[in-house]
């Protein structure tokens, strides 16, 4: 490499830090009941719609105890807590700059 090439390479801007994906909650994958307990026989509090965002509080078998991050498509209030089957929630990812 010539001295000019080395000098120009040193002046070139550094590549941008790659983004990394981090988990940032869950969202419903379709209409799914939010129930008072971890069983399909428990009373329904309402329905989560596709894309409704939730936070998982704990799990019991095939069920998650969740709280709503925002008003659901069906009108459930933010902070509403209940149980839903794990398979109906998809992890969301958010990109964060590395560094």
Beta strands, then each sheet from edge to edge (+ up, - down):
strand 1: 19-28
strand 2: 32-35
strand 3: 44-48
strand 4: 53-60
strand 5: 63-68
strand 6: 81-85
strand 7: 89-97
sheet 1: 6+ 5- 4+ 1- 7+
sheet 2: 2+ 3-
end
